[in-house]
Structures are given as C-alpha cells and as structure tokens.
Amino acid sequence: MTELPKTFDPASIETRWYQHWEEKGLFRPDRPDATPFTIVNPPPNVTGSLHIGHALDNTLQDIVIRYERLRGKDALWVVGTDHAGIATQMVVERQLNAKGEKRTDYSREDFIAKVWEWKAESGGAITRQLRRLGCSMDWANERFTMDEGFSKAVVKVFVELHKRGLLYRDKRLVNWDPHFRSAISDLEVETVETKGGFWRFRYPLADGVTLADGSDHIVVATTRPETMLADMAVAVHPDDARYKDVIGKQIVLPITGRRIPIVADDHADPELGTGAVKITPGHDFNDFEVGKRAGFKAGDMLNMFDADANVVQTADGLIPDAFLGLHRFKRDGVDGAREAVVAAMKALGFLVPHVTKNKEGEEVTADFEPRTIQTPFGDRSGVVIEPWLTDQWYVDAAKLAVAPMQAVRDGAIEIVPRTWEKTFFNWMENIQPWCVSRQLWWGHQIPAWFDADGNSYVAETEAEAQALAGNKALTRDPDVLDTWFSSALWPFGTLGWPEQSETLSRHYPNDLLISGFDILFFWDARMAMQGMEFMGDVPWRKLYLHGLVRAADGQKMSKSKGNVVDPLGLIDRFGADALRFFMAAMESQGRDVKMDEKRVEGYRNFATKLWNAARFLQANGVTASTSHEAPAAHLPVNRWIIAETVATVQAIDLAMADLRFDAAANAIYHFVWDQFCDWYIELTKGAMDDETRAVAGWAFDQILVMLHPFMPFITEELWSLTGARANELIVAQWPQALAAVDRQAQAEIDWLIRLVSAIRTARTELNVPPGAKLPMVVSGAAEDTHRRLDRQGVALARLGRVESLSFGEPPAGGAAQIVVDEATFILPLEGVIDIAAEKARLAKALASAEKERDGLGGRLSNASFVEKAKPEAVAKAREDHAEKTAEAERLKAALDRLG
C-alpha cells in the first residue's frame, strides 16, 4: 500500500490512468459469455473541438457504459467521427486559400487527397479531447463515416432504397447556400433577426377588370422585392370579400409584363396587410406549396437565380436585360436586384410609399416600412440562404417513418423523457421528402450515372450502371450524399453491415442512444427509419434525450454573446472528474443544464474530501477489503454504515434504471459527504478496532466502485493506492445490495446524528463558545432512549461537547431546550453566555429578518412586479424571500430555546 500524497492533484493522474486503461484494452474487456450492452456515440464532426454540449452528452454515455461494465456486461461503446462534408471541405479550402490557391485549381481526386492528408494530420483533435474527458470508448475499433467498410454500407443503402422505390430524383425547393453552391440541411440554417422592410407594390389588373371598390390594381406587400421578377401568381383568401370577384382573373406583372393568375388559397391572411400575397414558388417554401395547390408543376416553376444568387433569365425569357447578372442584394457598394427592382417600380409609379408622421406631425414618406425580419443564414458560410428550385435526390421519408412510429407506440422504442413522444409523432406524421444530395466534392459520391439524354442509372458500380444503360456512354453524378444520410446507418454500419457477423448479431439492436433533443429528427429519427428498413428491427431499445447546456443566466450559449464555456478550460482548472460530476448532478430529465462554475469547483472540493477521507483511513490502518460481501459487524455504528451503503447501492440502481442521472449522482454524493466522511469517520475516531477497520475498508471500496462511473480518475487512483487489488477498478464488480440491514442500528445512529446536529445548531445560534463543555439534563426519555444513551454516551460527549449527563426536570435559569423524538435535552447556559444580551440580540435579528421577509413578500404579492419585472429579478426576489423566511424561523427557534 502506497502512502497517499497530502493533496489531490487531478492533472497528475488523469492522463496516466487513461493511457493505462486504453493500452491494456480495458474499455472492451474480453467477455464473450456476458450479456452484451451496446451504445453508439453521436459521431462528432472530424473538424470539431470539444464543446460543452459534447461534454454533457459524452459524460452521460460514459456513466452508463462504465456502470454496465462494472455490472459484468460485455459493454461496447462504439466510437467514430463524421466526415462532415461542408465543414471539412471548408477547412481544407481555407488552407488552400491561405497559400493563394483554390479548390478548382485541383482535380476532384487531387482535392480529396488533400482532405485525407488534412485528416491524417489534424483530424484527431476531438478524439483526443474525448479522452481527456475520460470517455471509455472502444478506440481499438474506431470508425469513420468515410472509411472503406462504412462507405460500402452507404452505397448499398442508396442503391437498395432506389430499387425499392424509396429514393428518387425530383425538382423541389432546397435550402441553397450560394457561398458553398450547395443544398444544406435545416440544421445548418440559422435564423437571425435582421433589419429589413415591407415594400408595397401595385399590381395592375388585366383586361379592364376592377375590384369591388373600383380599384384597377391589387396592392401586395413583400420583404423580398427582387423575387417579383419570377412571380407566378397573386394569392387571396377564398373568403375575402374584397377579392372574390377577381379570383381566376389575371394581373399584368410590372417590369416583365408576365400575365399571372389571381388564386384563392388559405395561405393569404385577410388580416395581414392588404390580404393579397405575391407568389414566387421558385424562391419561397410557402409559395412552393401554394403553387402546387394552384396547379403549377415543379418543372414549370420559374427560377430567377443561378447557383451564386445572381439573376438569370427565366424560362419565359421575360426578365429585361438590365437585371440579368445582378446579385440579389447590394454588395461591395454595387446595387443588386433588390435595389434595381424597387427603383424600376418607383419609376413606373407602382411603388406604394410608406407614410408616417414625424414629431412635428408632418407626413414623411419612405420607399418601405422598416421591419425586423427572421432571416435564414448558413451557419458556416454566414450568407443568406436562398430557397432554390433545383433537381436533387430525395428519400421518401413518409413511408420510412411508418415503422418507427409504430415501434414507439408499441414500446419497442422507449423515448425518455416521454414528453418528447408528442414532438416525435408531430414531426414524423408531417415529414417531408428528405433531400440527400449535396453539391460538394468531399463525401460519399452518389452512385448514379447519367446518359446524354439525362436518364439516370443507380448501381453500386459503374460496370453495373453500364449494364443497366445498355453500355451507353455515362457520366457519374458529381454530387455527394448529405452527411446525415451516412450517419443514419451508424448503429449497424459501424458493426460491419452489410457483412453478416457475430458482432452485428450480438450488438444490434443497440441498447441505448443518448443524444441532444436538437438532433431528434436529423439523426435519431433517421437512424430509426434506416435501421428498421434494413435490419428489420429498431436501432436501439431506448432513446434518452437531454437538454442544452446554457449560460448561468439561462441564455443559449453563442460566440456572438461571448458566453461560451470551454470544457477543456474547466478540466484544466478543476479536473475532469469535477466537470463530469457537475454534468451528471445537473442533468434532470426534460430540463436544460445551467452552467455554474462554482458548482464545478464544489465538486472539485468533493473529490478533495474523498481524498482526505482515504488519507484518514490509511493513517488508521484501514486497507482494501478482502471481500465483496459486507464483513461481520456487531457495533451499531458499523451495522449502520453497512445499511447506508446498501441503501445507496439500491438508490443508484433504481436511478440508473430510469436514467435519472441527477438522482444517482446525488445519492452517492450525500452518502460520501454526509454519512461516510462527516458522520462515520467522526463516530469512529479514536475507536478503530479490527471490526471497524474491516467495515470501513469495505464501505470505502463500495464507495469507489459506486462513484467510479461519475468520477473515474480519482476513484481508480485511490483503488490502486489503498491496497493490493486483483484488477483495476474499471473492471471491478458492482456492489450487490444483499447485506443484511439492521434497522435497529440504523435507527439508533440516525437518532444520534439528529441529536448531535441539534446540539451543534443550538450552540451556534446561541453563541456558545466552541470550546465550552456543557452539562446535559434529559427529561421525558423512554426506555429505548435510555439504552441508546448508555451505548452512545461516549460519542455524544465527544461530538456534542457534553460534559455530564443526568436525568430529571430542567434546572432553573436560562437553558437551551432541544426536543428529539419523545425526549427533551436541556443545556443549562447560566454563566456560559449572557442570556439577557443573547435574547436581545436574537430578538433584534429576528425583527430585522421578519421585516425583510415581509417586504419581499409584499413585492411578490404585487401582480405588477411579477408580470413586468425581468424574470431574473422575480426569481432573485423569491430566492431572497425563501432565505429570509428560513432565517426568521431559525432565529425564532433559537429565541424559544432560551425560554
């Protein structure tokens, strides 16, 4: 047994132990006969760095996998990274740009070779950081979504979906990023409030038609005046009396002269603006649906932008030459299509000015009404996303969604917490076709080839495509697949599918998936779709969705707000164990985690307390236990700690079964800090006989095992330094809650703790000098209490600083009176404190606390304050009110004790 250092230093042990675990293969011990338990990690982007969300997500997974490993299961945590199409291509392009080069200077093959070079040199940052967090993943079988085996699975799924009629090519609107010249997913779109406006235009009615009020035009309002060049209709509500007579008539679109119909559609809100809406189905998602309902085929919808968002001629050739080539917005000081359209409409007399009044009451006109607009931006490019009509590959998500929905209804997939089920069904029941193609070079190139007539041939190889095409000359589709398409295969593709193997059959379905709720649809639901389609079973039996990690004030973290927290910085300051325990203790189902560095620091102090407890035990001859079962014990204090240990094991097991990470963490925390470190060690000081040493060593070993999933580093270090061990702690045996529980001993020590706590509280509140020993008189004690006092008198005298013990009536004069169960315990205070002065002090403090309490109560009962004040101000007032209420109650009790 090695003597423990005086201070606990996380930095000195974390890297050492992680390397030891990994080098010895302890993350995947050889347990072929054990029950399998499998989870897969949400694969982080290969370009990524560990952020606070990763820290939460992976800590929870590691707690589960370490817990199941300790329970003897063949615990597999599949690990890997995602090739992150756009993000990775962007990183490598930036490197080229720094050297004065660009992607198109290279062939596609040469550029992809550059990406692989980058991955070999710089693509492992996130995996190194996961190791720092303590993640016990199966690194020996690390996967990558672009590795050869996984790529084979991706190609096979694409081809099979196409054969089954579940994947097809179609013309639809997509989120188009003009910077990357590619479609992107909804998750890569960030909506930002920007300053914009409403422009109002007069659209003249054709053929001499007029409205009921005699107007020869309809006024429409738009936040995107430039898209009027591709307008195909004006929509009005079918019940709007102003327009009933002109539904089915036409207007003549200014500038282009295009004749477009007036259509009836519920999308037009009679209460909003003029109730008339311009419809540009090629550049607005809502308009696309209106256009379809109006009978426009996607192939006939007009597209007025190229891939760079510059104006191009529409199919009907009606856009004037002066607008062609203009960018959609003003940039570099040059007016764009927006400015040109507004200027042209104004010159033609079709712009309706916005009229307001200044401070002097004079009318002021402007071209538009200022508005705050919810504007979509590419999260990586930073440019405004353009809804763009283009040909892409789509998966029939509606058909694939049927089986997962039934699996949730039947309980084959359990969603935790269940509150997310409603969201899951709402999205799945209204799911849209899934665009899976991206206009990039880095990624899984789509296994489809085109002939000269534009016909497509989908096959796993070019030779198979040639056979399908009758040996025509073919050109491969240059697009790649959405990264969410490949990661949807993660639960089975990482296990070797499409090859059939024992690993696949043993570990699919996975037992659990832990993910943030924000990727429920982008990843989780799609895994369920693909898993049930290709494996015929659910991908995992249970889906746990955690919240976000927010700033201390509850705001979402973002770089722009400057409130992002770096988990690696927290690990440097407090250690990985402290950060992990914080994440577990704060993870309450259905709630976000508020970042609180003080609490992280508090859990660092918790680790220090555990370390000091180990040093105390070592100094008193306590060593590692030689038995997994509880030692024989006769002393009540030892039988009590055995019972408390058993209760803690049971509490953790119940919490982990329900994935209540906070409950599990709090159970072990309070057992370690309160029962073991504070009371058991205090109660056994100076009384360390052989029985107590055996029990203390056993209980401390159980603590190390129970705490290990939450704090793996300090527990493994203490396990190794406190005695000879057959195995490392990471592969030890989880405690069995089978020891006999002595309820009588539990009740006796609990009684002693309550009595000592009450004595200490009274002494503190009444300003009794810490060193003063007081006599105690016991009144009204039952026989059971007499017997307890006989057995625990020595401990009571030491812990409560009781000088003598007698039974009878309370003595005359001032005294503190403490009631525990049926008995009253009196501490005479004459000559120890100035009773009159102490009463006066307590009364003054009580009046002050009550005044503050009542003042805060008055504010909180004021509806105006609660409704109008900032939420944080109301929360602070409630917190202060609760604090002052508790303080007043304590002072009142102290005053009452003096009689």
BELURQUI-V933166 format. One record per pair of residues at least 6 apart in sequence whose C-alpha atoms are under 7 Angstrom apart, sorted by the first residue. I is the first residue (numbers start at 0). J is the second residue. Records with the same first field share a line. If there is no record, write none. Layout:
I = J ; J
This chain:
0 = 720 ; 721 ; 722 ; 723
1 = 720 ; 721
3 = 614 ; 720
7 = 607 ; 610
9 = 574
10 = 574
12 = 712
13 = 712
16 = 712
17 = 133
20 = 26
26 = 135 ; 136 ; 137
27 = 74 ; 75 ; 137
30 = 73
31 = 73
33 = 71 ; 72 ; 73
34 = 72 ; 73
35 = 72 ; 73 ; 74 ; 505 ; 506
36 = 72 ; 73 ; 74 ; 75 ; 510
37 = 74 ; 75 ; 76 ; 506 ; 509 ; 510 ; 511
38 = 75 ; 76 ; 77 ; 509 ; 510 ; 511 ; 512
39 = 76 ; 77 ; 78 ; 490 ; 512
40 = 77 ; 78
41 = 514
42 = 79 ; 80 ; 81
43 = 80 ; 81
44 = 80 ; 81 ; 82 ; 83
45 = 80 ; 81 ; 82 ; 83 ; 122 ; 123
46 = 86 ; 87 ; 122
47 = 125
48 = 124 ; 125
49 = 125 ; 128
50 = 565 ; 566
51 = 548 ; 564 ; 565 ; 566
52 = 547 ; 548
54 = 566
55 = 582
56 = 513 ; 514
57 = 134
58 = 579
59 = 583
60 = 513
61 = 134 ; 135
62 = 708 ; 709
64 = 74 ; 76
65 = 708
66 = 708
67 = 74
68 = 74 ; 730
69 = 729 ; 730 ; 731 ; 732 ; 733
70 = 732 ; 733
71 = 732
75 = 137
76 = 136 ; 137
77 = 136 ; 137
78 = 136 ; 137 ; 138 ; 141 ; 142
79 = 141 ; 142 ; 143
80 = 142 ; 143 ; 144
81 = 143 ; 144
82 = 143 ; 144 ; 145
83 = 482
84 = 441 ; 442 ; 482
88 = 441
91 = 114
92 = 101 ; 102
95 = 101
102 = 110
107 = 440
111 = 441
132 = 575
142 = 493
144 = 150 ; 485 ; 486
148 = 495
149 = 492 ; 493
152 = 492 ; 496 ; 497
153 = 485
154 = 446 ; 459
155 = 459
158 = 457 ; 458 ; 459
160 = 166
161 = 167
165 = 394 ; 395
166 = 393 ; 394 ; 395
167 = 392 ; 393 ; 394
168 = 390 ; 391 ; 392 ; 393
169 = 390 ; 391 ; 392 ; 393
170 = 297 ; 298 ; 388 ; 389 ; 390 ; 391
171 = 297 ; 388 ; 389 ; 390
172 = 281 ; 284 ; 386 ; 387 ; 388 ; 389
173 = 182 ; 386 ; 387 ; 388
174 = 182 ; 183 ; 184 ; 384 ; 385 ; 386 ; 387
175 = 181 ; 182 ; 183 ; 384 ; 385 ; 386 ; 387
176 = 182 ; 183 ; 377 ; 384 ; 385
177 = 306 ; 307 ; 308
178 = 307 ; 380 ; 382
180 = 306 ; 307 ; 438
181 = 437 ; 438 ; 439
182 = 437 ; 438
187 = 377 ; 378
188 = 375 ; 376 ; 377 ; 378
189 = 375 ; 376 ; 377 ; 378
190 = 373 ; 374 ; 375 ; 376
191 = 373 ; 374 ; 375
192 = 371 ; 372 ; 373 ; 374
193 = 371 ; 372 ; 373 ; 374
194 = 370 ; 371 ; 372
195 = 369 ; 370 ; 371 ; 372
196 = 222 ; 367 ; 368 ; 369 ; 370
197 = 220 ; 221 ; 222 ; 367 ; 368 ; 369 ; 370
198 = 220 ; 221 ; 222 ; 224 ; 366 ; 367 ; 368
199 = 218 ; 219 ; 220 ; 221 ; 350 ; 351
200 = 218 ; 219 ; 220 ; 349 ; 350 ; 351
201 = 216 ; 217 ; 218 ; 219 ; 349 ; 350 ; 351
202 = 216 ; 217 ; 218 ; 250 ; 251 ; 252 ; 253
203 = 215 ; 216 ; 217 ; 250 ; 251
204 = 215 ; 216 ; 249 ; 250 ; 251
205 = 249 ; 250 ; 251
208 = 215
209 = 215
210 = 241 ; 242 ; 245
211 = 241
218 = 273 ; 275
219 = 273 ; 275 ; 276 ; 277
220 = 272 ; 276
224 = 337 ; 340 ; 341
225 = 327 ; 336 ; 337 ; 340
226 = 279
228 = 255 ; 318
229 = 279 ; 301 ; 302 ; 303
230 = 277 ; 278 ; 279
231 = 259 ; 278 ; 279
232 = 259 ; 260 ; 261 ; 262 ; 277 ; 278
233 = 260 ; 261 ; 262 ; 275 ; 276 ; 277 ; 278
234 = 261 ; 262 ; 263 ; 264 ; 267 ; 275 ; 276 ; 277 ; 278
235 = 242 ; 262 ; 263 ; 264 ; 267 ; 274 ; 275 ; 276
236 = 263 ; 264 ; 265 ; 267 ; 268 ; 269
237 = 243 ; 263 ; 264 ; 265
239 = 269
245 = 261
246 = 261 ; 262 ; 263
247 = 260 ; 261 ; 262
248 = 260 ; 261
249 = 258 ; 259 ; 260 ; 261
250 = 258 ; 259 ; 260
251 = 257 ; 258 ; 259
252 = 258 ; 259
255 = 317 ; 318 ; 319
262 = 293
267 = 274 ; 275 ; 276
268 = 274
278 = 286
279 = 286
280 = 286 ; 287 ; 290 ; 300
281 = 287 ; 300 ; 301 ; 302 ; 387 ; 388
282 = 385 ; 386 ; 387 ; 388
283 = 386
284 = 386
301 = 313 ; 314
302 = 313 ; 388
303 = 310 ; 311 ; 312 ; 313
304 = 310 ; 311
305 = 311
308 = 326 ; 327
309 = 324 ; 325 ; 326 ; 327
310 = 322 ; 323 ; 324 ; 325 ; 326 ; 327
311 = 323 ; 324
312 = 318 ; 323
322 = 336
325 = 335 ; 336
326 = 335 ; 336
327 = 335 ; 336 ; 337
328 = 334 ; 335 ; 336 ; 337
329 = 335
344 = 350
352 = 364 ; 365 ; 366 ; 367
353 = 364 ; 365 ; 366 ; 367 ; 368
354 = 362 ; 363 ; 364 ; 365
355 = 362 ; 363 ; 364
356 = 362 ; 363
357 = 363
375 = 383 ; 384
376 = 382 ; 383 ; 384
377 = 383 ; 384
391 = 434 ; 436
392 = 434 ; 435 ; 436
393 = 432 ; 433 ; 434 ; 435
394 = 432 ; 433 ; 434
395 = 432 ; 433
396 = 430 ; 431 ; 432 ; 433
397 = 430 ; 431
399 = 528
400 = 427 ; 528
402 = 531
403 = 527 ; 528
404 = 424
406 = 412
407 = 413
411 = 540
412 = 537 ; 539 ; 540 ; 541
413 = 540 ; 541 ; 542
414 = 420 ; 541 ; 542 ; 543
415 = 542 ; 543 ; 544
416 = 543 ; 544 ; 588 ; 589
435 = 480 ; 481 ; 484
436 = 478 ; 479 ; 480 ; 481
437 = 478 ; 479 ; 480 ; 481
438 = 478 ; 479
439 = 478 ; 479
440 = 479
442 = 479 ; 480
443 = 479 ; 480
444 = 477 ; 478 ; 479 ; 480
445 = 476 ; 478 ; 479 ; 480
446 = 457 ; 458 ; 459
447 = 455 ; 456 ; 457 ; 458 ; 475 ; 476
448 = 455 ; 456 ; 457 ; 464 ; 473 ; 474 ; 475 ; 476
449 = 455 ; 456 ; 473 ; 474 ; 475 ; 476
450 = 471 ; 472 ; 473 ; 474
456 = 464 ; 467 ; 468
457 = 464
458 = 464
465 = 471
483 = 521 ; 522
487 = 522 ; 525 ; 526 ; 529
488 = 526 ; 529 ; 530
490 = 509 ; 538
491 = 503 ; 507
494 = 502 ; 503
495 = 503
507 = 538
508 = 536 ; 537 ; 538 ; 539
509 = 538 ; 539 ; 540
510 = 539 ; 540 ; 541
511 = 539 ; 540 ; 541 ; 542
512 = 539 ; 541 ; 542 ; 543
513 = 542 ; 543 ; 544
514 = 543 ; 544 ; 545
515 = 544 ; 545 ; 546
516 = 544 ; 545 ; 546
526 = 538
527 = 537 ; 538
530 = 536 ; 537 ; 538
531 = 537
545 = 588 ; 589
546 = 589 ; 590 ; 591 ; 592
547 = 591 ; 592
548 = 591 ; 592 ; 593 ; 594
549 = 555 ; 556 ; 591 ; 592 ; 593 ; 594
550 = 556 ; 562 ; 593 ; 594
551 = 593 ; 594 ; 595
553 = 593
556 = 562 ; 563
557 = 563
569 = 578
570 = 578
573 = 600 ; 603
576 = 710 ; 711 ; 712
577 = 599 ; 602 ; 603
578 = 599
579 = 709 ; 710
580 = 602 ; 709 ; 710
581 = 598 ; 599 ; 602
583 = 660 ; 661 ; 664
584 = 660 ; 661 ; 664 ; 665
585 = 592 ; 661
586 = 592 ; 660 ; 661
587 = 659 ; 661
588 = 659
612 = 676
621 = 692 ; 695 ; 696
622 = 696 ; 721 ; 722
623 = 696 ; 697 ; 700 ; 721 ; 722 ; 723
624 = 693 ; 696 ; 697 ; 700
629 = 697 ; 738
630 = 693 ; 694
632 = 638 ; 690
635 = 744
636 = 748
637 = 691 ; 694
638 = 741 ; 744
639 = 744 ; 745 ; 748
641 = 698
642 = 740 ; 741 ; 745
644 = 698
645 = 736 ; 738
647 = 666 ; 667 ; 670
648 = 734 ; 736
649 = 736
650 = 663 ; 666
651 = 663 ; 666
654 = 660 ; 662 ; 663
655 = 663
667 = 706
682 = 794
701 = 734
703 = 714 ; 718
704 = 728 ; 733
706 = 714
707 = 714
715 = 728
718 = 728
747 = 787
754 = 819
755 = 795 ; 798 ; 799
757 = 817
758 = 799
759 = 799
761 = 893
764 = 893
765 = 837 ; 893
767 = 832
772 = 800 ; 801 ; 802
773 = 800 ; 801 ; 802 ; 826
774 = 801 ; 802 ; 803 ; 804 ; 826 ; 827
775 = 801 ; 803 ; 804 ; 805 ; 824 ; 825 ; 826
776 = 804 ; 805 ; 806 ; 807 ; 809 ; 824 ; 825 ; 826
777 = 805 ; 806 ; 807 ; 822 ; 823 ; 824 ; 825
778 = 806 ; 807 ; 808 ; 822 ; 823 ; 824
779 = 821 ; 822 ; 823
780 = 821 ; 822
795 = 801
796 = 802
809 = 825
812 = 829
813 = 827 ; 828 ; 829 ; 834 ; 897 ; 898
814 = 825 ; 826 ; 827 ; 828 ; 896 ; 897
815 = 825 ; 826 ; 827 ; 896 ; 897
816 = 823 ; 824 ; 825 ; 826 ; 896
817 = 823 ; 824 ; 825
818 = 824
838 = 894
841 = 890 ; 894
845 = 887 ; 890 ; 891
848 = 883 ; 886 ; 887
849 = 887
851 = 883
852 = 880 ; 883 ; 884
855 = 876 ; 880
856 = 880
858 = 864
859 = 865
865 = 873
